[in-house]
Amino acid sequence: MRRFIEIMWLVISAVSLVEMAVGFNSEGWKGEHFQIFGILFVAATFMYFFRKRQRKRIEDRKNNS
């Protein structure tokens, strides 16, 4: 289940990146569409790496016990 959540964060990040490109092409750097999906991209990428590190710690604890 934890890997599924990681993959979902990665998918959200990828979709946000595509939406950023669409927003950039239509409105440029200062477009609201670009900025919102830029923030979402950064947050989703952070959450992906955070959850991945958290899962590995949990797996290591289980293996060492």
PyMOL Python script that loads the backbone (N, CA, C, O; Angstrom):
from pymol import cmd

cmd.read_pdbstr("""\
ATOM      1  N   MET A   1       0.817  -1.192   0.000  1.00  0.00           N
ATOM      2  CA  MET A   1       0.000   0.000   0.000  1.00  0.00           C
ATOM      3  C   MET A   1       0.866   1.263   0.000  1.00  0.00           C
ATOM      4  O   MET A   1       0.521   2.259  -0.636  1.00  0.00           O
ATOM      5  N   ARG A   2       1.982   1.213   0.711  1.00  0.00           N
ATOM      6  CA  ARG A   2       2.838   2.403   0.773  1.00  0.00           C
ATOM      7  C   ARG A   2       3.449   2.726  -0.589  1.00  0.00           C
ATOM      8  O   ARG A   2       3.582   3.898  -0.943  1.00  0.00           O
ATOM      9  N   ARG A   3       3.819   1.710  -1.347  1.00  0.00           N
ATOM     10  CA  ARG A   3       4.362   1.953  -2.679  1.00  0.00           C
ATOM     11  C   ARG A   3       3.312   2.558  -3.599  1.00  0.00           C
ATOM     12  O   ARG A   3       3.620   3.411  -4.432  1.00  0.00           O
ATOM     13  N   PHE A   4       2.068   2.109  -3.442  1.00  0.00           N
ATOM     14  CA  PHE A   4       0.986   2.660  -4.258  1.00  0.00           C
ATOM     15  C   PHE A   4       0.845   4.161  -4.003  1.00  0.00           C
ATOM     16  O   PHE A   4       0.667   4.936  -4.942  1.00  0.00           O
ATOM     17  N   ILE A   5       0.922   4.567  -2.752  1.00  0.00           N
ATOM     18  CA  ILE A   5       0.827   5.990  -2.417  1.00  0.00           C
ATOM     19  C   ILE A   5       1.994   6.762  -3.023  1.00  0.00           C
ATOM     20  O   ILE A   5       1.815   7.874  -3.521  1.00  0.00           O
ATOM     21  N   GLU A   6       3.187   6.175  -2.981  1.00  0.00           N
ATOM     22  CA  GLU A   6       4.347   6.816  -3.615  1.00  0.00           C
ATOM     23  C   GLU A   6       4.111   7.007  -5.108  1.00  0.00           C
ATOM     24  O   GLU A   6       4.388   8.073  -5.657  1.00  0.00           O
ATOM     25  N   ILE A   7       3.605   5.979  -5.754  1.00  0.00           N
ATOM     26  CA  ILE A   7       3.363   6.054  -7.193  1.00  0.00           C
ATOM     27  C   ILE A   7       2.298   7.100  -7.497  1.00  0.00           C
ATOM     28  O   ILE A   7       2.395   7.814  -8.496  1.00  0.00           O
ATOM     29  N   MET A   8       1.286   7.196  -6.646  1.00  0.00           N
ATOM     30  CA  MET A   8       0.257   8.208  -6.855  1.00  0.00           C
ATOM     31  C   MET A   8       0.839   9.622  -6.755  1.00  0.00           C
ATOM     32  O   MET A   8       0.464  10.496  -7.537  1.00  0.00           O
ATOM     33  N   TRP A   9       1.743   9.855  -5.811  1.00  0.00           N
ATOM     34  CA  TRP A   9       2.389  11.168  -5.717  1.00  0.00           C
ATOM     35  C   TRP A   9       3.222  11.446  -6.964  1.00  0.00           C
ATOM     36  O   TRP A   9       3.281  12.579  -7.441  1.00  0.00           O
ATOM     37  N   LEU A  10       3.860  10.408  -7.483  1.00  0.00           N
ATOM     38  CA  LEU A  10       4.652  10.574  -8.700  1.00  0.00           C
ATOM     39  C   LEU A  10       3.758  10.898  -9.894  1.00  0.00           C
ATOM     40  O   LEU A  10       4.123  11.723 -10.731  1.00  0.00           O
ATOM     41  N   VAL A  11       2.600  10.262  -9.980  1.00  0.00           N
ATOM     42  CA  VAL A  11       1.648  10.540 -11.059  1.00  0.00           C
ATOM     43  C   VAL A  11       1.127  11.971 -10.947  1.00  0.00           C
ATOM     44  O   VAL A  11       1.026  12.679 -11.949  1.00  0.00           O
ATOM     45  N   ILE A  12       0.799  12.390  -9.741  1.00  0.00           N
ATOM     46  CA  ILE A  12       0.331  13.766  -9.536  1.00  0.00           C
ATOM     47  C   ILE A  12       1.407  14.757  -9.963  1.00  0.00           C
ATOM     48  O   ILE A  12       1.112  15.790 -10.564  1.00  0.00           O
ATOM     49  N   SER A  13       2.646  14.434  -9.649  1.00  0.00           N
ATOM     50  CA  SER A  13       3.760  15.293 -10.045  1.00  0.00           C
ATOM     51  C   SER A  13       3.886  15.374 -11.566  1.00  0.00           C
ATOM     52  O   SER A  13       4.091  16.454 -12.120  1.00  0.00           O
ATOM     53  N   ALA A  14       3.764  14.237 -12.231  1.00  0.00           N
ATOM     54  CA  ALA A  14       3.877  14.214 -13.691  1.00  0.00           C
ATOM     55  C   ALA A  14       2.730  14.976 -14.352  1.00  0.00           C
ATOM     56  O   ALA A  14       2.952  15.732 -15.297  1.00  0.00           O
ATOM     57  N   VAL A  15       1.524  14.785 -13.867  1.00  0.00           N
ATOM     58  CA  VAL A  15       0.374  15.499 -14.427  1.00  0.00           C
ATOM     59  C   VAL A  15       0.531  17.005 -14.205  1.00  0.00           C
ATOM     60  O   VAL A  15       0.208  17.803 -15.085  1.00  0.00           O
ATOM     61  N   SER A  16       1.018  17.381 -13.050  1.00  0.00           N
ATOM     62  CA  SER A  16       1.240  18.799 -12.762  1.00  0.00           C
ATOM     63  C   SER A  16       2.280  19.401 -13.692  1.00  0.00           C
ATOM     64  O   SER A  16       2.147  20.546 -14.124  1.00  0.00           O
ATOM     65  N   LEU A  17       3.309  18.634 -13.997  1.00  0.00           N
ATOM     66  CA  LEU A  17       4.338  19.117 -14.917  1.00  0.00           C
ATOM     67  C   LEU A  17       3.762  19.357 -16.312  1.00  0.00           C
ATOM     68  O   LEU A  17       4.079  20.355 -16.959  1.00  0.00           O
ATOM     69  N   VAL A  18       2.923  18.444 -16.763  1.00  0.00           N
ATOM     70  CA  VAL A  18       2.276  18.608 -18.072  1.00  0.00           C
ATOM     71  C   VAL A  18       1.371  19.831 -18.052  1.00  0.00           C
ATOM     72  O   VAL A  18       1.375  20.624 -18.994  1.00  0.00           O
ATOM     73  N   GLU A  19       0.599  19.988 -16.987  1.00  0.00           N
ATOM     74  CA  GLU A  19      -0.288  21.148 -16.876  1.00  0.00           C
ATOM     75  C   GLU A  19       0.504  22.455 -16.792  1.00  0.00           C
ATOM     76  O   GLU A  19       0.054  23.491 -17.281  1.00  0.00           O
ATOM     77  N   MET A  20       1.681  22.401 -16.173  1.00  0.00           N
ATOM     78  CA  MET A  20       2.551  23.586 -16.150  1.00  0.00           C
ATOM     79  C   MET A  20       2.954  23.970 -17.559  1.00  0.00           C
ATOM     80  O   MET A  20       2.951  25.149 -17.913  1.00  0.00           O
ATOM     81  N   ALA A  21       3.302  22.972 -18.366  1.00  0.00           N
ATOM     82  CA  ALA A  21       3.698  23.242 -19.751  1.00  0.00           C
ATOM     83  C   ALA A  21       2.533  23.843 -20.533  1.00  0.00           C
ATOM     84  O   ALA A  21       2.722  24.779 -21.310  1.00  0.00           O
ATOM     85  N   VAL A  22       1.345  23.316 -20.331  1.00  0.00           N
ATOM     86  CA  VAL A  22       0.161  23.859 -21.012  1.00  0.00           C
ATOM     87  C   VAL A  22      -0.086  25.297 -20.570  1.00  0.00           C
ATOM     88  O   VAL A  22      -0.346  26.172 -21.395  1.00  0.00           O
ATOM     89  N   GLY A  23      -0.003  25.531 -19.275  1.00  0.00           N
ATOM     90  CA  GLY A  23      -0.206  26.882 -18.755  1.00  0.00           C
ATOM     91  C   GLY A  23       0.847  27.850 -19.239  1.00  0.00           C
ATOM     92  O   GLY A  23       0.546  29.014 -19.504  1.00  0.00           O
ATOM     93  N   PHE A  24       2.080  27.387 -19.358  1.00  0.00           N
ATOM     94  CA  PHE A  24       3.152  28.253 -19.845  1.00  0.00           C
ATOM     95  C   PHE A  24       2.929  28.625 -21.304  1.00  0.00           C
ATOM     96  O   PHE A  24       3.141  29.770 -21.702  1.00  0.00           O
ATOM     97  N   ASN A  25       2.501  27.648 -22.098  1.00  0.00           N
ATOM     98  CA  ASN A  25       2.272  27.923 -23.520  1.00  0.00           C
ATOM     99  C   ASN A  25       1.114  28.886 -23.750  1.00  0.00           C
ATOM    100  O   ASN A  25       1.126  29.648 -24.716  1.00  0.00           O
ATOM    101  N   SER A  26       0.123  28.858 -22.879  1.00  0.00           N
ATOM    102  CA  SER A  26      -1.035  29.726 -23.107  1.00  0.00           C
ATOM    103  C   SER A  26      -0.899  31.092 -22.432  1.00  0.00           C
ATOM    104  O   SER A  26      -1.343  32.097 -22.989  1.00  0.00           O
ATOM    105  N   GLU A  27      -0.291  31.147 -21.237  1.00  0.00           N
ATOM    106  CA  GLU A  27      -0.276  32.405 -20.488  1.00  0.00           C
ATOM    107  C   GLU A  27       1.114  32.914 -20.132  1.00  0.00           C
ATOM    108  O   GLU A  27       1.261  34.076 -19.753  1.00  0.00           O
ATOM    109  N   GLY A  28       2.123  32.083 -20.243  1.00  0.00           N
ATOM    110  CA  GLY A  28       3.472  32.505 -19.886  1.00  0.00           C
ATOM    111  C   GLY A  28       3.780  32.273 -18.415  1.00  0.00           C
ATOM    112  O   GLY A  28       3.033  31.589 -17.715  1.00  0.00           O
ATOM    113  N   TRP A  29       4.885  32.849 -17.953  1.00  0.00           N
ATOM    114  CA  TRP A  29       5.366  32.645 -16.581  1.00  0.00           C
ATOM    115  C   TRP A  29       4.395  33.156 -15.534  1.00  0.00           C
ATOM    116  O   TRP A  29       4.268  32.560 -14.464  1.00  0.00           O
ATOM    117  N   LYS A  30       3.723  34.225 -15.820  1.00  0.00           N
ATOM    118  CA  LYS A  30       2.895  34.875 -14.797  1.00  0.00           C
ATOM    119  C   LYS A  30       1.456  34.387 -14.794  1.00  0.00           C
ATOM    120  O   LYS A  30       0.623  34.923 -14.063  1.00  0.00           O
ATOM    121  N   GLY A  31       1.155  33.384 -15.598  1.00  0.00           N
ATOM    122  CA  GLY A  31      -0.210  32.863 -15.635  1.00  0.00           C
ATOM    123  C   GLY A  31      -0.554  32.109 -14.359  1.00  0.00           C
ATOM    124  O   GLY A  31       0.286  31.413 -13.787  1.00  0.00           O
ATOM    125  N   GLU A  32      -1.798  32.256 -13.921  1.00  0.00           N
ATOM    126  CA  GLU A  32      -2.230  31.604 -12.688  1.00  0.00           C
ATOM    127  C   GLU A  32      -2.192  30.085 -12.826  1.00  0.00           C
ATOM    128  O   GLU A  32      -1.842  29.382 -11.878  1.00  0.00           O
ATOM    129  N   HIS A  33      -2.546  29.585 -13.987  1.00  0.00           N
ATOM    130  CA  HIS A  33      -2.527  28.141 -14.252  1.00  0.00           C
ATOM    131  C   HIS A  33      -1.114  27.581 -14.054  1.00  0.00           C
ATOM    132  O   HIS A  33      -0.937  26.547 -13.409  1.00  0.00           O
ATOM    133  N   PHE A  34      -0.131  28.256 -14.600  1.00  0.00           N
ATOM    134  CA  PHE A  34       1.270  27.828 -14.483  1.00  0.00           C
ATOM    135  C   PHE A  34       1.726  27.842 -13.030  1.00  0.00           C
ATOM    136  O   PHE A  34       2.385  26.907 -12.575  1.00  0.00           O
ATOM    137  N   GLN A  35       1.382  28.892 -12.307  1.00  0.00           N
ATOM    138  CA  GLN A  35       1.835  29.034 -10.923  1.00  0.00           C
ATOM    139  C   GLN A  35       1.197  28.015  -9.989  1.00  0.00           C
ATOM    140  O   GLN A  35       1.879  27.447  -9.136  1.00  0.00           O
ATOM    141  N   ILE A  36      -0.097  27.777 -10.139  1.00  0.00           N
ATOM    142  CA  ILE A  36      -0.778  26.809  -9.276  1.00  0.00           C
ATOM    143  C   ILE A  36      -0.213  25.414  -9.483  1.00  0.00           C
ATOM    144  O   ILE A  36       0.085  24.709  -8.519  1.00  0.00           O
ATOM    145  N   PHE A  37      -0.067  25.019 -10.739  1.00  0.00           N
ATOM    146  CA  PHE A  37       0.459  23.680 -11.003  1.00  0.00           C
ATOM    147  C   PHE A  37       1.955  23.590 -10.707  1.00  0.00           C
ATOM    148  O   PHE A  37       2.471  22.498 -10.468  1.00  0.00           O
ATOM    149  N   GLY A  38       2.647  24.710 -10.721  1.00  0.00           N
ATOM    150  CA  GLY A  38       4.038  24.713 -10.297  1.00  0.00           C
ATOM    151  C   GLY A  38       4.178  24.405  -8.826  1.00  0.00           C
ATOM    152  O   GLY A  38       5.044  23.631  -8.418  1.00  0.00           O
ATOM    153  N   ILE A  39       3.314  25.019  -8.030  1.00  0.00           N
ATOM    154  CA  ILE A  39       3.309  24.745  -6.585  1.00  0.00           C
ATOM    155  C   ILE A  39       2.917  23.303  -6.327  1.00  0.00           C
ATOM    156  O   ILE A  39       3.523  22.634  -5.491  1.00  0.00           O
ATOM    157  N   LEU A  40       1.911  22.820  -7.036  1.00  0.00           N
ATOM    158  CA  LEU A  40       1.478  21.430  -6.877  1.00  0.00           C
ATOM    159  C   LEU A  40       2.571  20.457  -7.294  1.00  0.00           C
ATOM    160  O   LEU A  40       2.746  19.415  -6.663  1.00  0.00           O
ATOM    161  N   PHE A  41       3.303  20.784  -8.345  1.00  0.00           N
ATOM    162  CA  PHE A  41       4.411  19.938  -8.802  1.00  0.00           C
ATOM    163  C   PHE A  41       5.489  19.831  -7.725  1.00  0.00           C
ATOM    164  O   PHE A  41       5.970  18.737  -7.428  1.00  0.00           O
ATOM    165  N   VAL A  42       5.859  20.950  -7.151  1.00  0.00           N
ATOM    166  CA  VAL A  42       6.893  20.959  -6.114  1.00  0.00           C
ATOM    167  C   VAL A  42       6.422  20.172  -4.892  1.00  0.00           C
ATOM    168  O   VAL A  42       7.173  19.370  -4.338  1.00  0.00           O
ATOM    169  N   ALA A  43       5.184  20.402  -4.476  1.00  0.00           N
ATOM    170  CA  ALA A  43       4.647  19.710  -3.302  1.00  0.00           C
ATOM    171  C   ALA A  43       4.546  18.204  -3.531  1.00  0.00           C
ATOM    172  O   ALA A  43       4.899  17.422  -2.648  1.00  0.00           O
ATOM    173  N   ALA A  44       4.073  17.792  -4.696  1.00  0.00           N
ATOM    174  CA  ALA A  44       3.921  16.370  -4.991  1.00  0.00           C
ATOM    175  C   ALA A  44       5.283  15.689  -5.100  1.00  0.00           C
ATOM    176  O   ALA A  44       5.442  14.553  -4.653  1.00  0.00           O
ATOM    177  N   THR A  45       6.255  16.364  -5.684  1.00  0.00           N
ATOM    178  CA  THR A  45       7.603  15.796  -5.780  1.00  0.00           C
ATOM    179  C   THR A  45       8.206  15.640  -4.388  1.00  0.00           C
ATOM    180  O   THR A  45       8.823  14.618  -4.088  1.00  0.00           O
ATOM    181  N   PHE A  46       8.032  16.649  -3.541  1.00  0.00           N
ATOM    182  CA  PHE A  46       8.510  16.562  -2.168  1.00  0.00           C
ATOM    183  C   PHE A  46       7.854  15.392  -1.441  1.00  0.00           C
ATOM    184  O   PHE A  46       8.534  14.618  -0.767  1.00  0.00           O
ATOM    185  N   MET A  47       6.537  15.264  -1.575  1.00  0.00           N
ATOM    186  CA  MET A  47       5.816  14.194  -0.896  1.00  0.00           C
ATOM    187  C   MET A  47       6.254  12.825  -1.389  1.00  0.00           C
ATOM    188  O   MET A  47       6.329  11.878  -0.605  1.00  0.00           O
ATOM    189  N   TYR A  48       6.545  12.709  -2.682  1.00  0.00           N
ATOM    190  CA  TYR A  48       7.021  11.433  -3.212  1.00  0.00           C
ATOM    191  C   TYR A  48       8.310  11.012  -2.515  1.00  0.00           C
ATOM    192  O   TYR A  48       8.409   9.888  -2.022  1.00  0.00           O
ATOM    193  N   PHE A  49       9.292  11.899  -2.468  1.00  0.00           N
ATOM    194  CA  PHE A  49      10.570  11.550  -1.847  1.00  0.00           C
ATOM    195  C   PHE A  49      10.438  11.377  -0.337  1.00  0.00           C
ATOM    196  O   PHE A  49      11.108  10.524   0.247  1.00  0.00           O
ATOM    197  N   PHE A  50       9.590  12.167   0.297  1.00  0.00           N
ATOM    198  CA  PHE A  50       9.357  12.045   1.726  1.00  0.00           C
ATOM    199  C   PHE A  50       8.749  10.686   2.056  1.00  0.00           C
ATOM    200  O   PHE A  50       9.216   9.998   2.963  1.00  0.00           O
ATOM    201  N   ARG A  51       7.704  10.298   1.320  1.00  0.00           N
ATOM    202  CA  ARG A  51       7.044   9.020   1.574  1.00  0.00           C
ATOM    203  C   ARG A  51       7.961   7.837   1.240  1.00  0.00           C
ATOM    204  O   ARG A  51       7.915   6.806   1.910  1.00  0.00           O
ATOM    205  N   LYS A  52       8.783   7.987   0.216  1.00  0.00           N
ATOM    206  CA  LYS A  52       9.716   6.919  -0.145  1.00  0.00           C
ATOM    207  C   LYS A  52      10.729   6.696   0.975  1.00  0.00           C
ATOM    208  O   LYS A  52      11.009   5.558   1.352  1.00  0.00           O
ATOM    209  N   ARG A  53      11.267   7.777   1.497  1.00  0.00           N
ATOM    210  CA  ARG A  53      12.228   7.669   2.597  1.00  0.00           C
ATOM    211  C   ARG A  53      11.564   7.083   3.841  1.00  0.00           C
ATOM    212  O   ARG A  53      12.158   6.267   4.547  1.00  0.00           O
ATOM    213  N   GLN A  54      10.330   7.506   4.101  1.00  0.00           N
ATOM    214  CA  GLN A  54       9.594   6.991   5.248  1.00  0.00           C
ATOM    215  C   GLN A  54       9.337   5.488   5.106  1.00  0.00           C
ATOM    216  O   GLN A  54       9.484   4.742   6.074  1.00  0.00           O
ATOM    217  N   ARG A  55       8.956   5.043   3.915  1.00  0.00           N
ATOM    218  CA  ARG A  55       8.702   3.619   3.684  1.00  0.00           C
ATOM    219  C   ARG A  55       9.967   2.801   3.886  1.00  0.00           C
ATOM    220  O   ARG A  55       9.922   1.725   4.483  1.00  0.00           O
ATOM    221  N   LYS A  56      11.095   3.301   3.394  1.00  0.00           N
ATOM    222  CA  LYS A  56      12.349   2.567   3.548  1.00  0.00           C
ATOM    223  C   LYS A  56      12.748   2.445   5.014  1.00  0.00           C
ATOM    224  O   LYS A  56      13.267   1.410   5.432  1.00  0.00           O
ATOM    225  N   ARG A  57      12.511   3.488   5.789  1.00  0.00           N
ATOM    226  CA  ARG A  57      12.805   3.416   7.225  1.00  0.00           C
ATOM    227  C   ARG A  57      11.946   2.361   7.908  1.00  0.00           C
ATOM    228  O   ARG A  57      12.436   1.593   8.736  1.00  0.00           O
ATOM    229  N   ILE A  58      10.674   2.325   7.561  1.00  0.00           N
ATOM    230  CA  ILE A  58       9.765   1.343   8.151  1.00  0.00           C
ATOM    231  C   ILE A  58      10.185  -0.069   7.766  1.00  0.00           C
ATOM    232  O   ILE A  58      10.180  -0.967   8.608  1.00  0.00           O
ATOM    233  N   GLU A  59      10.547  -0.273   6.509  1.00  0.00           N
ATOM    234  CA  GLU A  59      10.989  -1.587   6.048  1.00  0.00           C
ATOM    235  C   GLU A  59      12.280  -2.001   6.749  1.00  0.00           C
ATOM    236  O   GLU A  59      12.442  -3.168   7.107  1.00  0.00           O
ATOM    237  N   ASP A  60      13.193  -1.063   6.948  1.00  0.00           N
ATOM    238  CA  ASP A  60      14.444  -1.372   7.650  1.00  0.00           C
ATOM    239  C   ASP A  60      14.196  -1.771   9.105  1.00  0.00           C
ATOM    240  O   ASP A  60      14.833  -2.689   9.623  1.00  0.00           O
ATOM    241  N   ARG A  61      13.264  -1.071   9.757  1.00  0.00           N
ATOM    242  CA  ARG A  61      12.912  -1.424  11.131  1.00  0.00           C
ATOM    243  C   ARG A  61      12.322  -2.821  11.213  1.00  0.00           C
ATOM    244  O   ARG A  61      12.640  -3.574  12.133  1.00  0.00           O
ATOM    245  N   LYS A  62      11.470  -3.175  10.266  1.00  0.00           N
ATOM    246  CA  LYS A  62      10.862  -4.503  10.256  1.00  0.00           C
ATOM    247  C   LYS A  62      11.917  -5.581  10.003  1.00  0.00           C
ATOM    248  O   LYS A  62      11.874  -6.654  10.606  1.00  0.00           O
ATOM    249  N   ASN A  63      12.858  -5.291   9.111  1.00  0.00           N
ATOM    250  CA  ASN A  63      13.904  -6.272   8.784  1.00  0.00           C
ATOM    251  C   ASN A  63      14.892  -6.461   9.935  1.00  0.00           C
ATOM    252  O   ASN A  63      15.418  -7.557  10.128  1.00  0.00           O
ATOM    253  N   ASN A  64      15.141  -5.416  10.685  1.00  0.00           N
ATOM    254  CA  ASN A  64      16.106  -5.495  11.789  1.00  0.00           C
ATOM    255  C   ASN A  64      15.491  -6.065  13.070  1.00  0.00           C
ATOM    256  O   ASN A  64      16.214  -6.464  13.983  1.00  0.00           O
ATOM    257  N   SER A  65      14.194  -6.101  13.136  1.00  0.00           N
ATOM    258  CA  SER A  65      13.532  -6.613  14.359  1.00  0.00           C
ATOM    259  C   SER A  65      13.458  -8.108  14.370  1.00  0.00           C
ATOM    260  O   SER A  65      12.936  -8.693  15.319  1.00  0.00           O
TER     261      SER A  65
END
""", "prot")
cmd.dss("prot")
cmd.show_as("cartoon", "prot")
cmd.util.cbc("prot")
cmd.orient("prot")
